[in-house]
């Protein structure tokens, strides 16, 4: 189990499952913090797939810098939100 939890994404998924908490739902905002809700409001509508991908790349580059654990966590949460928002992009744009 220790090997699996070295990956931060696996660890977050495990903790959410074990704690019985739900991840933030971009559709109805259930399980989202106020900070996540603000971010979703900014990115939910009027953005193209290219916009989402550019933002995701920017955040991925930020992860490579020296960050506090809180900053790293917030970047990862934003990346999860973007991933969920990309799923909402119309098929014609994909």
Beta strands, then each sheet from edge to edge (+ up, - down):
end
